[in-house]
Amino acid sequence: MLLSLTNAPRDYAWGSDTLLAALEGRTPTGAPEAEVWFGDHPGDPADVEGGGTLDQVTGGMLPYLLKLLAAGRPLSIQVHPTIAQARQGWARESELAPDDPQRNYRDDNHKPELIVALSETFESLSGLRPLPDTLALLDVLGDSAGVAALRERLSVDGDALRDVIAWVLGGEAQQEVDDVIAAVEAAAAEAEAGQWSTAIRAIAGVAANYPGDPGVVVALLMNHVVLKRGEGVFLSAGLLHAYLAGLGVEIMAASDNVLRGGLTPKRIDVPELLSILDTRPGEVPVLRPSGEGAVTSYAVPVPDFAIDRITLGAAAAPVSWAISGPTMVLATAGAVSITSAAGEERSIPVGSVAFVTPDEGSVTLSGEGEAFIAAPGRDTPVSRQEL
């Protein structure tokens, strides 16, 4: 069975006014459009052409959630739990109402995720930068009292990054936070081409969007990563991250569990954040397409999802694809058509999805454009309840 899926963009304040409209070839609404969810998560199940929602088809059992994400300003700094942490947190909060503002856990699942850039560049903060590099960056910011205090705390033995994040977010370091932000803004205004100039300007941009927010100092500790179109980054449980600007395809385990660490008016539970935060520093690898052939695969170390990019050319042969679980085909450029094994054919408008049930066995993609194929992980159970 083939089903056509759409959904209304979610109007989070950080959403772009133009990126999703430009992708879909329509006039912008004038309001921020942040995410389009293609999944069966109860937070916003996709709409099925002809009526109903996808959860009525799947029973809410899809192990993954596919999204279009359009960031016009920085998202909150955030981290996601492991599946064990999510189940424990969900159980602890079982007596709270689903919309209780004190709730941290929206479901009992983990949320590893992958973002692939659709815009020419996609800017993010991903993971905590190695400490020697952060200390070198601080040297560019001068020697004000706040910068000196931050440098001193980062230079102690033990888990310095965890201690600094607790200090910054704890509410008693606002004077130092303001001082560091002022140093970042001054350095950005004077920055010339150099090792840290791009990162400093990016953090200054974050500060402009969130004046005085302690999360700006947390952002200063993170790797500044700029993806080119078609490149991706995988974010495992516990890894601190924030998307800054751009349009991307995002796929994750079917969860809405987010612990925040700044750049947001929403709840920040510092102890809970620190309990799931992985403070091991290091660069986050960028997944780069090979540039050869019609299929680009993005390897991820989790069983919940798999995703591939398909590039279709006028002179290229159609691409046949085996279906082993509930599968989504998201068109992101050009004119893409899908044909079932039984011969049913339909076009997939850019920005929408064809959902393929496992009984199809295989489908064929044709046309001239680009699509992403999302499915459960290779050789893994279909139901997230079995993971």
N, C-alpha and C positions, 0 to 999 in steps of 0.2 A: 504494500500500500504506500502511495505517495501522498503526503499532506503538505499544503502550503502554510507556512508560519509567518506571522508578523507580530509586532508588539509596539506599543507607544513608548517613545523615549521617556526615560525618567528625568525629572527636572531638578536634579541636584544643583546647588548653587555653583559648583565648580565646573559644570558642563559648558561646552562650547556653544556659541550662538550660531555657528556656521558649518562646522565640520561634518555633522551627520547629514544636514541638508545638501551640502555639496556632494557628498558621496552618493546620495539618492537622487540627485538632479532635481531638487525641488526648492521652492522659495523658503528661506528661513522663517521661522515663526516669530523671531524676536525674543524668545525666551531661551534660557540655557537648556540644552539637551545633552545629557551626560552618558546614559547607558541605555542600550536596548537588550533586554534579556530574551534569550531563546532557550527555554528549558521548562521544566515542570515544577521548579521550586515554588512553594506556596506563597513566597513573597511577591511573585509576579509571573505566573505561568504564561507562556506564549499563547497568542490567539491563533486558532485554527480557521482557515478559510472555510466559510459555510456555517460557522457557529461553534461555540464551545472553546475550551482551552486544552492545552496539551496534557495537563495532568489527568484530564478525563479519559485520555487515550492510554497513557502509560501507567496510571495509578500512582503517580508521583514517585516512581522508582528509578528514574534516570540517575546514573552515577555522576553525571557531569552537567555543567551549566555553561553555555556558550553566550558570549556578549559582544556587542560593539561598544567601545568605550571612547568617548570624545572629551578630552580634558582641555578646558579653556583657561583654567587656573589650577594651582596645585591642589591635589587631593590631600586628605589627612595622612599623616605618617601612621602606619598601621602594621600589625602583625597578626598572623593567623595561627590557631592552635593545631597540635597534632590530633589525631582521632581520639587517643586516650584522654588528652586534656579536654577536648570538646565534650566527650561523654561525661567526664567528671564534672565539668562546669555546668552542663545541661542538667545533670542530676541535682547539683547543689541549688540551682535556681528553679527547681520544678514547681515551687509554690508561687512564683512570681507570674503575673499576667504576661502574655506575649508582648504587649506594648509597654511594660513597666520600664521607666527610664533607668532604673537601677540594674536592669538585665544586661549582662555581657554576652550571653550565648543565645543565639536565635534558633539553633538546632544542635544536633549531637554529632555533627560531621566535621572532618577537617577541611581545609581549604587551600591546598597547594594550587598554584596558578601559573599560567604562561601568558605573556602578552607578546603579540607580533605586530610590528609597526605597519600601518597602512599609509600614514602620511609620510612625506619625504624624510622627516625626522620625528622621533618620539623621545621625549626627554623624561628621565626618571631619576629617582634616588633609590638605589638598590643595595641593601646590605651595609654593614659597617666597614668603613675604610680601615686598612691596617694602621695601627697607632703611629708608627714612625712617619707615615705619610701625612696623617692629620697634624702631627706636631710640626712638620715642615710647612703645612698650609698656615698654621697659626703664626709662624714667623712672618708671613706676609701681612698679617693684621696688626702688627706693631706690638706695643708692650703696655697697653692700658691695664687698669686694675682688673677688669673683667676677663680680659684675654689671659693675663698672668695667672689669675685664679683657675681658669679652665686648663691652662697648660700644666699647672702644678698638680691638679687632680688627675689629669691623664697620665702623669709621670710616675704615679705610685705603683707599688707592687700589687698583685692580685687582679681582680676583675674590675679594672679601672673604668671600662666603658659602662658597665652596669651601674657602678657607683655614681658616675657622672650623670647618666640619664636619670637616676633616682633624684639626684641633687637638683638638676635643672627643672624637672617636672614637679618637684615636691612643694613648690610654692614659696620657698624662702630664698631663692637665688635671683629674684627679679631684677635687682640692681645690677648684678653681674650679667644677666641676660641682656638687659638694655645696653650695657656697655659693649658687649660682644657684637650685638646687632649694629650699633653705631660704627664699630670698627669694620665690620663687613661692608656696610654702605660706603664708608670712606674709601676702603680699598677698591671697591667696584668702580667708584667714580674715577679713580686714578689708574686702574689696572691697564697694563699694556699686555701685549702677547707674552705669555709665559705659561709655565706648567699649571698654575692654579687659577689663571685669569678666568677661564670659562666656568669653572666650578664656583668661584667667588661671585661672579655676575649672576649665576643661577640662584645662589642662596640670597643675594640681594633682591632678586625678583620675588623669591618666596617671602622675604621680610616685607616687601612692598604690599603684598596681598594680605599678610597677617601681621600687622604692626605689633610689636611687643610680645608676640607669642613665643613662649619657651621652646616650642617645637622648632623654631628657626635654629636654635643652637643644636638641637638633636640632628637637624638636617645637615648641619656643618660637619657632623661626624660620619656622614654616609657617602658612599660612592656615587658620584654624579655620572650617569650613564646616558649616552645619546645613541639611540638605535637608528639605523637607516631603514628605509622601506624594505620589508621582507625579513628583517632581523628580529630575533626574539630574545626574551630573557625569562628563565624559569625561576619562580620564587617558592622556596620550600617553607614548610611550617617553621615558625620562629624567626623568620628572616624579616627584619625591618625594611619597609619600602614605602615609597610615595611616588605616584605619577605626577609629573609637572605640566606637560603640555603635549598634545598630539592626538592622533586617531589611531586606534588599534583594534585588532581582534583579540579577545581575551577568552580563555577557557580555563575552567577550574573544577574542582570537585563541587558537587551540588551542595553548597553551603553559603550562609550569609553571616558567618562568625568573624567579627572584626574587633580587635582590641586596638585602641587608638593611642598615639603618643604625641599628639600636637597637631597644629594647623587645622583646628576644627572647633566649632562651638558645642559639639556633641560631648557626651560623657567620656572622661579619661579616668580609668581606674588604674592608677600607677602600680599598686602592688600586684594586681592581676596581670597587667602588661609585663612586669618584670618576671613574673612566675613562668611565662611562656616564651620570653624573649631569648633568642640565641645570640649571645654577645661575642661569639667567635668572629673576629674580623677577617676580611679577605675580599678580593674582587669577585664579582658574580659573573660567570662566563656568559658571553653573548653567543647565541645560536645563530649562525650565519648560513644562508642558503648557498648551495654549491654553484648555482648558476647553470647547471647542466640538466637537461631533460624537463619534462612537463611537471614532475612531482618533486616537491620539497617536503621532507619530513622533519619534524621537530621532536627530537628524542627527549622524553621526560621520564624520571625515575619513579613514577607512581602508576598504580593500576587503574585509576579512575577514568582517565581519558587519553585519547591519542588525537593528534591533529596533523593534517597534511595540507599543503597549498598546491593547487592545480592551476597551471598556466596553459590556457588554450589559445592556439593560433589558427589563423584562417587556413594555413597550409598544413597544419598538423592533424594527425589522425585523432579521432575521438578517444577519450580515456575511459576504459572499462574499470569498474571498481567493485571488488567483492564486498558484500554486506554480511557481517557476522554478528551485529548487534544494532540497537537503535542508533541511527546515523542521521546527521544533519549536514546539508550542503548549503553553505552560505555564499552567495554571490557578492563579490566586492568590486568588480569592474567589468565593463563590456557587456556582452550578450551571452549568457550561459543557459543551456538547456539540459534537462535531465530526462533520460528514457529508462523506464523500468524493463526488467527481463521479459515482462509480458507485452511490451510494446507501448505502454502508456508514456506519452511525452508531454512535458510542460516546460515553459520558460521560468527562470528564477530571476525576478527583478533584483537589481542591485540593492543590497541592504535587507534582503529577506532570505528565508530559508526554505528548502525542501526537506521535509522529514521523511525518512525511509524506514519502514518497519523491517525487522529481520527476515520475514518470510520472503522478501523480494529476492534474496540471494545475491543479486548483482544489479548494478545500474551502469549507464553509460553517460558521460558528460561530453557535450559538444558545444561548438560555437567559437567565439573569439573573445576571451576575457579571462577572468580570474575567479577562483572559488576556493573556499576552505572546507575540508571534509572533517567533521568531528565525530568521534565514536568512542565507546568504551575502550579502555586500554587493551593492547594486544593480548590475546589469550587470557582474558580475565572475565570474572562474572559480570553479567549484565546489570544485576541489581546492586545498588549501593548498600543495601541491607546485608549483602553477603560478603562485603569487603572486610 
